[in-house]
């Protein structure tokens, strides 16, 4: 794992191998709300008739998660953190056509372990 100045390491684990947590900055959250557009809803509905993966929704979900992570990382940087541990995701359906995606974790400051 490489680490450059300014990077924020992200993990769903409690620790980062090779690093020591020296300060806990607190909870950070990244949220996005995405709408499934009418055109994609129609195409996805047609695909659902024959079964299988619905690529339009997969793409939407991937983009939403990446944006939520990016916002969470930006919030961690604003606190002076260089890592986020215990990262989790949550999602909620706000309406038939809108989903909320949340990425959250604990912002920390880590230093290379000298062992």
Legacy VTK file of the C-alpha trace (Angstrom):
# vtk DataFile Version 3.0
C-alpha trace
ASCII
DATASET POLYDATA
POINTS 115 float
0.000 0.000 0.000
1.536 3.308 -0.988
0.908 6.495 0.905
1.538 9.953 -0.488
1.185 13.218 1.397
-2.387 14.428 1.009
-3.898 10.973 0.370
-6.672 9.717 2.592
-6.620 5.978 3.224
-10.043 4.331 3.482
-10.847 0.940 4.984
-13.795 -0.930 6.422
-11.433 -2.382 9.034
-10.623 -0.982 12.455
-6.896 -0.653 11.701
-4.619 -0.059 8.714
-1.793 -2.606 8.507
1.557 -0.831 8.740
0.021 2.300 10.293
-0.713 3.407 13.826
-3.739 5.548 14.705
-2.402 8.549 16.626
-5.524 10.712 16.774
-9.263 10.245 16.327
-10.931 13.202 14.619
-14.502 11.914 14.727
-17.375 10.696 12.598
-17.424 11.702 8.941
-20.313 11.248 6.545
-20.784 11.562 2.799
-24.322 11.659 1.409
-25.758 11.735 -2.078
-29.314 11.453 -3.360
-29.753 10.040 -6.820
-32.793 10.015 -9.028
-33.566 7.322 -11.524
-34.509 9.286 -14.631
-37.620 8.479 -16.634
-35.654 7.159 -19.614
-33.547 4.794 -17.528
-36.623 3.680 -15.589
-38.363 2.708 -18.842
-35.330 0.795 -20.151
-34.840 -0.897 -16.770
-38.524 -1.869 -16.643
-38.230 -3.490 -20.061
-35.077 -5.370 -18.980
-36.826 -6.591 -15.836
-39.399 -8.371 -17.997
-36.745 -10.785 -19.270
-34.731 -10.970 -16.041
-31.025 -10.599 -15.386
-28.860 -7.687 -14.375
-30.293 -4.223 -14.859
-27.225 -2.301 -15.980
-28.834 1.126 -15.680
-29.386 0.651 -11.939
-25.974 -0.945 -11.379
-24.283 2.080 -12.969
-26.396 4.453 -10.879
-25.542 2.595 -7.659
-21.795 2.553 -8.436
-21.744 6.283 -9.195
-23.699 7.082 -6.033
-21.364 5.069 -3.797
-18.268 6.682 -5.324
-19.718 10.147 -4.821
-20.652 9.361 -1.202
-17.095 8.110 -0.533
-15.607 11.205 -2.160
-17.728 13.482 0.029
-16.844 11.491 3.146
-13.119 11.757 2.301
-13.425 15.513 1.724
-15.061 15.858 5.142
-12.206 13.842 6.690
-9.622 16.112 5.025
-11.452 19.174 6.397
-10.966 17.733 9.905
-7.244 17.188 9.273
-7.490 13.394 8.984
-5.400 11.286 6.640
-7.454 8.088 6.975
-10.998 6.869 7.537
-11.558 3.558 9.317
-14.675 1.457 9.958
-16.264 2.688 6.721
-19.842 1.562 6.154
-22.618 2.257 3.674
-26.320 2.759 4.126
-29.051 3.451 1.630
-32.645 4.541 1.826
-35.352 4.795 -0.770
-36.737 8.323 -0.520
-39.362 7.793 -3.197
-40.052 5.390 -6.030
-37.431 7.149 -8.132
-34.915 8.481 -5.554
-32.326 6.794 -3.370
-30.114 8.226 -0.644
-26.629 6.682 -0.327
-24.558 7.348 2.789
-20.895 6.504 3.406
-19.670 6.977 6.964
-16.692 6.135 9.099
-14.256 7.412 11.697
-11.749 10.036 10.564
-8.315 9.456 12.077
-4.714 10.551 11.791
-2.327 7.685 11.096
1.462 7.462 10.989
3.648 4.763 9.475
4.298 2.085 12.077
8.030 1.999 12.835
8.131 -1.719 13.759
LINES 1 116
115 0 1 2 3 4 5 6 7 8 9 10 11 12 13 14 15 16 17 18 19 20 21 22 23 24 25 26 27 28 29 30 31 32 33 34 35 36 37 38 39 40 41 42 43 44 45 46 47 48 49 50 51 52 53 54 55 56 57 58 59 60 61 62 63 64 65 66 67 68 69 70 71 72 73 74 75 76 77 78 79 80 81 82 83 84 85 86 87 88 89 90 91 92 93 94 95 96 97 98 99 100 101 102 103 104 105 106 107 108 109 110 111 112 113 114
